[in-house]
Amino acid sequence: MITSDDTNFAYYESVDGLNWTSAQFLGAFGNPGTGTDEIAPYPTSVGLGDDPSILGSTFYVYYVHLGLEGGNLPRKNDSLRRLTITCP
């Protein structure tokens, strides 16, 4: 599972959905308070095999990168981004 606070991403594993590993910090992908006013919400993990819900040792994390731009619409610099994660 990938979690986000709109800036920092972390990875957790569970065999049964009840007991989880400690967080593995993946990085900070937004800067909401540093003057750049960017957030990175909605991370979604996608496996590379025939069934994208099954993550192997290498998988993608897709997320939305949003420039807050004072709340104005339309936002001009928003994008969908992808990370490649490889676990040992």
Secondary structure, 3 states (H helix, E strand, C coil): CEEECCCEEEECCCCCCCCCCCCEEEEECCECCCCCCEECCCCEEEECCCCCCCCCCEEEEEEEEEECHHHCCCCCCCEEEEEEEECC
